[in-house]
Amino acid sequence: MDAYEYIKGAIIDGKFEPGMRLGEEFLAKELNLSRTPIREAIKHLEADGLVVPLKRGVGVRNFTTEDIRQIYDLRMILEGYAASQAAIYRTDDDIRKMEEANIVYEKVINEHVQSDMDSIKEIVAVNQRFHEVIIQAANNAHIHFHLSKVVVVPIVYRSFYWYNDYQLKQSLEVHKTILQAIRNKEPERAKIAMHEHIYQGRDHVLKHLEEIKNS
């Protein structure tokens, strides 16, 4: 595993907690690497929005409630538009890929072990596959570029970490509604369904953040 993947994984898993300072010397010792690959990894992580510059080194980014609201608002606009465009431009092959992603999504949901990070990672990966096919089907490279700057990985994992079995199955049902709208070439319905899907994820994260603050 290279430096970037290791640090990113440690942030997602919570080993490197929000606000923690990550100095080059510390990371070089942690990974048994020289500082050159550490610097390159940090540049990539800054571009991903996972770390922020400090006076010395970088720190793991801490997301405020307002950060989360703004991030999900942007996702809602971009992914809603992507879904509407996918309903116009999708091919039979796009539909097949969405169907396949949902079949696998249902399988991993049925096999899900609550709070198990490996299980959550699998769910996140399959969920992203479904969303990526929609973005590709929209036939607009600019959507993919902008969404890559908005979808912040730790927030996605945090959302799925707190989902119970019922909520995961509810997420699958919304996937099926989005797919049906795209299959039927109903752009407005696809957009509305995607909006609701994104906002459900947002509300879920915010609810649990409030629970943590009040505990």
Helices and strands as residue ranges (DSSP letters): H 3-13, E 21-22, H 24-31, H 35-48, E 51-53, E 58-60, H 65-89, H 92-110, H 117-137, H 141-150, H 153-161, H 165-183, H 187-214
